[in-house]
Structure formats: structure tokens, C-alpha cells
Amino acid sequence: MLEAVQAGIDMFDATFIMWTTEMGHALQMTLGDGTSTATAAYSVIDLWSVDGRKDFTPFVANCQCFACTRHTRAYCHHLLQTHEMLAHVLLMCHNAYQYEQFFAQIRAHLDANTFADACTAFMAVYQNAPKPASTTTPKAQVRQRFEASLNA
């Protein structure tokens, strides 16, 4: 996305957050202040993971979205395990909020003419971020079979 913004593209769809939500993952995306990698953040939290079973913290610390201010990782993990639709509603609320905040930060850096530095700092964090383990959710299995059929 950042490379697309640098190239002048200013319209994006929500496919990324939709697929992330379908996989049972919560995003954390912070462009930061552009001065160092310490303020930039990127992570994908797998809420299907058994680690989330007893984790009574918000999806992302200090996130002000509806899901994070009212619910915990453990609750969303339970909803995913029981195939409750509310899990995906909460995840979509959270991921859409993160996406919107990320683009607000991009606009602020473009206005301040600090986008290139912020982009460099974020990319350093992004490239070193741990990738989520391949998840075995039912929807993930369908997606993996679909992607395999495209490559066949």
C-alpha cells in the first residue's frame, strides 16, 4: 500500500482487511512518527491460537475501536471456536478501524512532507515482523485450496 501511495494511487479497497478478518486475525498497523522504527508497528494476531484462550487483553493495546474497548482476545477466541458470527463482526470492526487509522497517519505524513521517512521506518518493522503461522481454520483451508487451484 505504501508503495502505491508513493506512486500516486489514492484509492484502495478493503480486500486485505476482509481476508485478514476471515482468517481470524487482528491487525496492528501504526505508521509512527517517521523518526525511528520504535514508533512504527505492524503485527498480525492470530485469535484462533490457543494462546488467546486465557488472554484477557484487548486485541491491540491502546486501540480505541469498538472491539478493543469492550472485548478481549479470549472472548473473540471463544467466539471463533464456537463459530459465532459475532467474532468476524468484532474483527472487522477492529481491522477496519486499524486500516482507517493507518490511512489517516499516511495523510498526516503527506501533509507534513515526512511520508518517505515514515514509510522507511514502517517497512523496516514490517519486513522483520513475524508472520502468522498457517492457520487451520475452516475458511483458511478453503482459501488455501482455492489458491492452490489457481496455481495448478
ABEGO torsion letter per residue (X at the ends): XAAAAAAGBABBBAAAAAAAAAAGBBBBBBAEAGABAAABBBBBBBAABAAAAABABBABBGBABAAAAABBAAAAAAAAAAGBAAAAAAAAAAAAAAAAAAAAAAAAAAAAGAAAAAAAAAAAAAAABBBBBBBABAAAAAAAAAAAAAAX
